[in-house]
Amino acid sequence: MRLVIVDDETLARERVRQLVSDFPGWEIVGEAENGRKALEVIRQTEPDVVLLDVRMGEVDGLQVARKLAEEATPPAIIFTTAFAEHALSAFESSAVAYLLKPIRAEKLREALQRARRPSRAQLETAWSQHAEPARAHVVASTRAGLVRVPSRDILYFLADQKYVTVYHLHGEVLIEESLRKLEDDFAPLFVRIHRKALVAKHYITGLERSREGHHWVRLQHCEEPLPVSRRRLAEVRRVLSGEDEQNNLDQLDEA
């Protein structure tokens, strides 16, 4: 993921740069010390996320955010400032997070993970234009009758013997289909993270590593993380870094 840092204080930019260097999958592609320069750098580098100081000279961070909102595909905005009174204005500008200085590593990590999540409009665009799966839903037989779950509401599939549990935004259902068939039908918007688990890429918010060396993915709307097998780790990292999405778009351009 590509990141631009905007702050009128050199030490503040250096602090953020050091923190981000500890987070895998993030690349700092530009910096700016004021609002005018920020707009130039952002348009030149096209970052995914902008860490934006609120209080700057002639053009402040809120003005920069409003200007970026006019773009067709604006970057996600994370505001950084020492002044808590700007929080309401920041969120009115559709920021994904608001960090108070001095910025703590864990708070920055959480904000960056939140910024990875595409907006609802971006999800709709991705689903309808770039990567429409072969199937639009799954159907499960329950005591209440047939239940139809739209593919965009599915968080992940988990296989167990002859059944697969479909975890979705409104609950869970059982279906009698193979994970292999589901993987084929719902490609390329889902990724296999384990021989028994298939996950919706756009709900993945982060990758964690335990002290024992095991890896887990965090999903939006899920309290518990899911295990990632060593065999699937590289593919999950590609998804988080954005390389997977870019490969899909390149393939579409070549088609």
Backbone torsions as a table, in degrees:
resi	resn	phi	psi	omega
1	MET	NA	139.7	-174.8
2	ARG	-97.2	136.3	-171.8
3	LEU	-133.2	139.4	173.0
4	VAL	-119.4	136.1	179.4
5	ILE	-106.7	127.1	179.8
6	VAL	-125.0	116.2	178.9
7	ASP	-161.5	140.9	-178.2
8	ASP	-82.7	-2.4	178.3
9	GLU	-107.9	123.3	-178.6
10	THR	-59.6	-43.0	-178.9
11	LEU	-65.3	-34.6	178.9
12	ALA	-66.8	-41.4	178.2
13	ARG	-64.5	-40.2	179.5
14	GLU	-64.6	-39.7	178.6
15	ARG	-60.4	-47.9	179.8
16	VAL	-64.2	-40.9	179.3
17	ARG	-58.5	-42.7	179.8
18	GLN	-65.9	-41.3	179.2
19	LEU	-64.4	-45.4	-177.4
20	VAL	-65.2	-29.9	-179.2
21	SER	-62.1	-19.4	179.2
22	ASP	-89.1	-4.5	-177.6
23	PHE	-103.9	114.1	-179.9
24	PRO	-66.4	148.0	176.6
25	GLY	89.6	2.2	-179.1
26	TRP	-116.6	135.7	179.5
27	GLU	-126.3	122.9	176.4
28	ILE	-81.9	114.6	-174.7
29	VAL	-104.3	-4.0	179.3
30	GLY	-177.6	160.4	176.7
31	GLU	-139.5	155.4	177.5
32	ALA	-149.3	147.2	-177.5
33	GLU	-103.9	-1.0	177.4
34	ASN	-155.3	169.9	-175.0
35	GLY	-63.7	-42.1	-178.9
36	ARG	-63.9	-46.4	178.6
37	LYS	-63.5	-35.9	-179.3
38	ALA	-59.1	-45.5	-179.8
39	LEU	-61.8	-38.9	178.4
40	GLU	-64.9	-48.9	-177.6
41	VAL	-63.5	-42.5	-178.3
42	ILE	-64.2	-41.4	179.9
43	ARG	-70.4	-29.2	178.4
44	GLN	-77.0	-39.9	-172.4
45	THR	-96.9	-19.0	179.6
46	GLU	50.7	62.5	-178.5
47	PRO	-75.1	163.6	173.7
48	ASP	-82.8	-32.8	-175.9
49	VAL	-138.3	144.5	175.0
50	VAL	-122.9	123.1	170.2
51	LEU	-88.1	109.9	-164.6
52	LEU	-121.6	117.9	175.8
53	ASP	-69.5	138.5	-178.1
54	VAL	-77.3	-49.0	-170.5
55	ARG	-96.9	102.8	176.0
56	MET	-132.7	-179.6	-173.0
57	GLY	-60.4	-115.7	-172.0
58	GLU	-64.3	-43.6	178.9
59	VAL	-115.3	111.6	-176.2
60	ASP	-87.5	177.4	-176.1
61	GLY	-63.8	-35.7	179.0
62	LEU	-64.4	-38.9	177.1
63	GLN	-66.3	-39.8	177.1
64	VAL	-61.4	-45.0	-179.0
65	ALA	-61.9	-41.8	179.5
66	ARG	-65.3	-37.0	178.2
67	LYS	-67.2	-41.6	179.7
68	LEU	-65.9	-31.2	-179.3
69	ALA	-63.9	-18.0	178.6
70	GLU	-79.8	-13.2	-179.6
71	GLU	-72.4	156.7	179.8
72	ALA	-64.7	-42.9	179.2
73	THR	-130.4	78.4	-177.7
74	PRO	-71.0	152.1	175.2
75	PRO	-73.5	161.6	173.3
76	ALA	-71.5	143.7	-177.4
77	ILE	-113.2	129.1	170.6
78	ILE	-118.3	113.7	-179.6
79	PHE	-81.3	141.6	175.3
80	THR	-129.2	131.7	-179.5
81	THR	-165.8	161.1	176.3
82	ALA	-93.1	0.9	-172.5
83	PHE	-115.5	104.4	-175.7
84	ALA	-64.8	-23.6	-176.6
85	GLU	-66.9	-12.8	179.6
86	HIS	-86.1	-1.0	-172.3
87	ALA	-59.1	-46.7	-177.2
88	LEU	-60.8	-47.6	179.0
89	SER	-61.2	-35.7	-179.7
90	ALA	-63.8	-46.6	-178.2
91	PHE	-72.8	-27.0	173.6
92	GLU	-66.5	-19.9	177.6
93	SER	-90.2	14.2	176.3
94	SER	65.4	33.3	175.3
95	ALA	-70.9	148.5	178.8
96	VAL	-84.6	-18.7	179.4
97	ALA	-161.0	162.3	-179.5
98	TYR	-138.2	115.1	-175.6
99	LEU	-112.6	131.2	176.5
100	LEU	-90.2	139.5	177.2
101	LYS	-81.9	148.7	-2.9
102	PRO	-71.7	136.9	-174.5
103	ILE	-73.9	130.8	177.6
104	ARG	-93.1	144.3	-175.4
105	ALA	-57.7	-44.9	-176.4
106	GLU	-67.0	-35.5	178.3
107	LYS	-68.8	-38.9	178.2
108	LEU	-66.1	-41.3	179.0
109	ARG	-59.9	-45.0	179.2
110	GLU	-61.6	-41.8	-178.7
111	ALA	-65.4	-41.7	179.6
112	LEU	-66.6	-38.1	176.5
113	GLN	-64.0	-39.5	177.9
114	ARG	-64.7	-36.6	-178.8
115	ALA	-68.8	-21.2	177.3
116	ARG	-67.1	-27.0	-174.7
117	ARG	-71.4	125.8	178.6
118	PRO	-69.7	151.2	176.7
119	SER	-70.7	166.1	178.9
120	ARG	-60.2	-39.0	178.0
121	ALA	-63.1	-40.1	178.8
122	GLN	-66.3	-37.8	177.8
123	LEU	-64.1	-43.0	179.2
124	GLU	-61.5	-42.1	-179.9
125	THR	-65.1	-45.4	-179.5
126	ALA	-61.6	-41.0	-176.6
127	TRP	-71.4	-39.9	-172.9
128	SER	-86.2	-23.6	-173.2
129	GLN	-115.0	-44.2	-167.7
130	HIS	-98.7	-34.3	-170.3
131	ALA	-147.6	56.6	-179.2
132	GLU	-67.2	121.9	178.7
133	PRO	-70.6	164.3	-179.0
134	ALA	-67.0	-27.2	-179.8
135	ARG	-118.7	144.4	-179.6
136	ALA	-98.9	-7.4	-176.9
137	HIS	-166.4	169.4	167.1
138	VAL	-119.5	153.3	178.8
139	VAL	-120.9	129.1	179.9
140	ALA	-122.3	143.7	176.7
141	SER	-94.1	119.9	-179.2
142	THR	-124.3	175.0	178.3
143	ARG	-61.9	-26.7	-179.5
144	ALA	-87.9	0.2	-178.3
145	GLY	114.7	-164.7	-179.7
146	LEU	-76.0	134.5	178.0
147	VAL	-118.2	129.5	179.6
148	ARG	-107.7	122.3	-178.9
149	VAL	-111.3	115.7	177.7
150	PRO	-61.3	143.1	-177.4
151	SER	-60.3	-32.7	-178.1
152	ARG	-71.5	-13.7	178.4
153	ASP	-94.4	-5.5	-176.0
154	ILE	-82.4	126.8	177.8
155	LEU	-85.2	-50.7	177.5
156	TYR	-164.2	161.5	174.0
157	PHE	-109.3	138.5	178.0
158	LEU	-130.4	118.4	-176.8
159	ALA	-86.4	142.9	175.5
160	ASP	-151.6	102.3	-177.5
161	GLN	57.9	-120.4	-174.6
162	LYS	-87.7	-8.3	-178.0
163	TYR	-111.4	156.9	172.1
164	VAL	-124.6	128.0	176.0
165	THR	-89.2	129.6	178.0
166	VAL	-101.2	110.0	177.3
167	TYR	-93.4	123.2	-176.4
168	HIS	-133.7	-178.7	-173.1
169	LEU	-62.9	-21.5	-173.7
170	HIS	-117.6	11.1	179.0
171	GLY	145.3	-144.9	179.6
172	GLU	-150.2	150.8	178.2
173	VAL	-141.0	160.9	177.0
174	LEU	-105.3	139.3	175.0
175	ILE	-133.3	157.6	178.9
176	GLU	-106.7	70.6	177.1
177	GLU	-134.7	154.0	178.7
178	SER	-79.4	148.9	178.0
179	LEU	-64.8	-32.2	178.2
180	ARG	-61.1	-45.7	179.5
181	LYS	-65.5	-41.1	178.3
182	LEU	-63.3	-39.2	178.3
183	GLU	-61.7	-42.3	178.8
184	ASP	-67.6	-43.5	-175.6
185	ASP	-69.2	-34.4	-174.2
186	PHE	-103.6	7.6	172.7
187	ALA	-66.0	148.6	2.3
188	PRO	-101.6	21.9	-175.1
189	LEU	-90.6	-2.0	177.0
190	PHE	-123.0	152.3	-179.6
191	VAL	-128.8	137.2	176.3
192	ARG	-78.8	122.4	179.2
193	ILE	-107.0	-11.1	-177.5
194	HIS	-162.7	161.2	-179.2
195	ARG	-62.5	-18.8	-179.4
196	LYS	-110.8	1.9	-173.8
197	ALA	-134.7	134.1	178.2
198	LEU	-127.3	124.4	-168.5
199	VAL	-121.0	142.7	174.8
200	ALA	-71.9	121.8	-174.8
201	LYS	-59.0	-40.2	-172.7
202	HIS	-75.2	-5.9	174.9
203	TYR	-99.5	-3.5	178.6
204	ILE	-74.7	128.3	-179.3
205	THR	-112.1	-14.3	-179.7
206	GLY	179.8	165.6	178.2
207	LEU	-122.2	129.3	-178.3
208	GLU	-119.1	153.4	178.2
209	ARG	-126.3	127.7	179.9
210	SER	-81.0	168.7	178.2
211	ARG	-62.2	-27.0	-180.0
212	GLU	-82.1	-4.3	178.1
213	GLY	95.3	4.9	178.2
214	HIS	-83.4	150.8	-179.0
215	HIS	-113.7	147.9	-178.6
216	TRP	-139.7	147.1	174.0
217	VAL	-105.2	142.6	173.4
218	ARG	-98.7	137.0	179.2
219	LEU	-119.5	142.9	172.7
220	GLN	-61.3	139.0	179.4
221	HIS	74.9	5.7	178.5
222	CYS	-120.5	128.0	-179.3
223	GLU	-75.4	-40.0	-176.6
224	GLU	-96.2	138.7	176.0
225	PRO	-75.0	163.0	179.5
226	LEU	-112.6	140.3	-178.5
227	PRO	-70.9	144.8	176.5
228	VAL	-114.4	129.3	178.5
229	SER	-76.8	155.8	178.6
230	ARG	-59.8	-35.9	-179.0
231	ARG	-62.9	-31.7	-175.1
232	ARG	-99.6	-2.4	-173.2
233	LEU	-60.7	-44.8	-177.8
234	ALA	-62.1	-38.9	-179.8
235	GLU	-67.4	-39.6	178.0
236	VAL	-64.3	-40.5	178.1
237	ARG	-63.5	-36.6	177.5
238	ARG	-63.7	-39.8	178.2
239	VAL	-61.8	-45.9	-178.5
240	LEU	-67.9	-32.1	-178.8
241	SER	-79.9	-12.2	-178.3
242	GLY	91.3	-6.4	-179.2
243	GLU	-64.7	-37.3	-178.5
244	ASP	-62.4	-45.5	179.7
245	GLU	-63.5	-41.2	-179.2
246	GLN	-65.2	-38.2	177.5
247	ASN	-62.1	-40.1	178.4
248	ASN	-62.8	-42.7	-179.8
249	LEU	-67.4	-37.8	177.8
250	ASP	-61.8	-41.0	179.9
251	GLN	-64.7	-38.4	178.3
252	LEU	-66.2	-38.8	179.6
253	ASP	-64.6	-33.1	-178.7
254	GLU	-79.0	-20.6	-175.9
255	ALA	-70.5	NA	NA
